[in-house]
Amino acid sequence: MSNVGFRIYTQIDRPAREIVEKFKGLPVANIADEMNRIGCMDAKIKPINETPLLGVAFTVKARIGDNLMFHKALDLAQPGDVIVVDGRGDLANSLTGEIMMRQAMKKGIAGIVVDGAVRDLDALRRMNLAIYAAGATPQGPYKDGPGEINVPVSCGGVTVNPGDILVGDADGIVVISPRDAEELAKRAAAKSQKEQAIFKAIDEGTHDRSAYTDDAFRKRGCEIIEGSWSAAH
């Protein structure tokens, strides 16, 4: 019988690396727009440093305040994986710090995402490893378990499945199902090219703003009053 709540799946179905690499350099906002503006983690999951995130989800469901399974994930994850830790958003105990992050870098882990707290911020900010978390506290974790590895988890309000593609920048993180990845990458790249054309038009003074004229607002039913607001009215 499966020991629900304390079990490890050692294997995940990783998408081909060339598919993952199609998202390299694409703004998270553009990807999210092409996903109908859903699929992004909550704004509470913030970047600790400026290293961009790109990789494949290797998931951990942790007991609140406990990082036993996080440590095991460090041993099992492969280069290019992003360890995603569902810490239930709890900030009372940090789930990782400099020692574990140095180990992650040594192994070639692509990034760490923690829906919970971290510590050793000064060191983490200097690392060439993408690290995202919900907060920070110097108070350390317990190491008793239980927990699960490579099961669906919740991180920043989004379901993350093992093998999902994660892309992160200063705005935050978007979660992509591998089955949607190839088409989505094409559309996001096209959107980025379109934005570059808009930037050029702005610089040249030719950008079309007709959707925001007074007439356009009146067609939407907006009343435009030629005067100032007064509390007497």
N, C-alpha and C positions, 0 to 999 in steps of 0.2 A: 504494500500500500504506500502511495506517495506521501512523504512527510511534508504536507503543505505548511508553508511558513518557515521551513528550515531545509532548503534544498538548493542544489546547484546544477544548472544545465551547462555543461562544459563547452558546447558547440553553439554557434549561431550561423545563420545564413547571411553571409556578407555579400553585398552587391559588388560587381566588378570594379576594380579601382579606377578604371578609365571613366566609368559613369560618375563616381564620386568626384573626380577631378574636374568634371564639366562645371561644377559649381564654384571652382576656385576663383576668387576675385569678384564674384557677383554680389552686389549689395543684398543684404538680408531683406530690406524693404521691398526691393524689386521682386524677389522670389515670393515674398508673402503676398504682394499684390496679385501675382499670377496664380495664387492659391485662394483667390477671393477673400484675401485679408483675414484668413484664419490659419491656425497651425503654428503660431508663434508662442513661445513661453511668456509667462507673465513678466511684467517689467521689474518685479522684485528679483528676478534672476539676472544679476548684473555682472559685467566683466570685471575681473580683478586687475587685469593688465591689458595691454594693447595688442596682444598676440591674437590674430584671427583664428577662428575655429572652423575646422572641416574634418569630418571623419564619420565613422560608423558606430552606432550606439551599442555599448556593452553595458547592460543595465544591472543595477543593484537596488534591491528593496531592503532598506535598513530598518532595524528597530530604532525608535527615537533615541538619539544620544549615543548610539552604538556604532562602531565602525569595523566590527569583526569581518563582515562580508565584504566590505570595501577593501580591506587588506587582501582578502583572497582574490578579489577581482584584479588587483594589481598583478598578481602572479599569473592569472589566466588570460588576461587581455593581450591582444597582439598589437604590433606596431600599426598605427593608423586608426586604432579604435578610440572612441571617446567614452570614458567611463561616466555613466549617468546615474547619480545616486538619489533615490527617492528617500529623503530624510524627513518627509512629512512637513517640511517648512519650519521645523523646530529650530530655534536659535539659542537654546540654553547651553548646548555643548557643541563645540566644533567637531566636525567629522574628519577633518584632514588638516595638515599643515606642511611645513617645509620638508620634513623627513620623507613623508609619503610622496610629495610632489617631486622631490629629487629622484625617487625610485621610478616614478612614472616617466620622467624625462629619460632616464637611463634605458628604459624599455622601449622608448619610441612611441609612447602613448600620444595620441594627437590632441587630447584635451580632457578636461575634467569639468563636469557640471554637477553641482550639488544643490539640491533643494533643501538647504539647511545652512549651517554656518561653517566657516573655515577659520584658521588662525595663522599667525606669522605673516601678516599682510605685507610688511616691508619686503620680505624675501620673495613672496609670491608675485609681487608687482614687478620684480626685476627678472623673473623667469621667462624664458622663451618657450612657454607652455601655456596654451589657452586655458584659463581657469575662470569659471563662472560660479557664483554662489548667491544665496539669498541674504547673507550677512556675515558678520565676524564676531567672534568672542574668544578670549584667551582660555576659557574653561574647556578642558579637554574631554575626550570621549571615553566611553566604556568599551570593553572588548569581550562581550559575553554572548552576542547573538540573541535570538535567532535572526533570520533574514533569508533572502533568496537572491540568486544570481541568474540573469538572463531569462527573466519573465517580464511581461508588460508592466511598466511602472508609470506613475504620475509625477511629472516634474514641471513646475511652473504652470500648473493647470492644464497641461497637455499630456496625452498618453504617448509614451515612447516605447516602441517595441524593439527588441533586440534586432540589430541589422538596419534600423532606420538610419537615414543620412541626416547629420546635423550640420548646419551652417550658422556661424555666429560672427558678429562684428560688434562695433560699439553700440549699435541699436539694441542688440539682443540676439536671440536664437530662434531659428525656424527648424521645424521637424518635418522631414520628407520621407514618404514611403518609397522604397526602391522601385515599386511598380509604376510610380508616377514620375520617376526621376528624369528619364531621358527627355520626354516631351517638355517637362517643366523647365529643365535647364535651357532648352532652346528658346522657350518663351521669355524666360527671365533675361537671357542674353539679348534678345531682340528689344526688350523693354529698356535695357541699359543703353543700347545704341540709340534708341529713340530719345532718351533723356539727354544724351550727349548732343543731339541735334537741337533740342530745346535750349540747352545751355548756350549753344552757339547763336541761336536766334535772339536770346536775351541780350547777349553781348553786342549783337549787331542792331538791336532795337527793332527787330521784326517779329518778335514773339506775339502770337495771336492771343489777345485777352478779351475777345468779343463775348465770351461766355459770362463776363463779369461787368458788362456795361449796365447803365441804369435801365435801358430798354429790356435787357435780358432779365433783370430782377423784376421789372414790372410784369413781364410775361409769366413769371412765377407767382404773381399775386402780391408781391412786396410793395408796400406803400412807401414812397419816397417823399419826404416832407422838406420843402425848401425853407428851413428855419431851425432854431435851436429848441431843445427840450426845456420845458419850464415846469416846475412843481405846481404852478398855479393852474395848469390845464388838467 
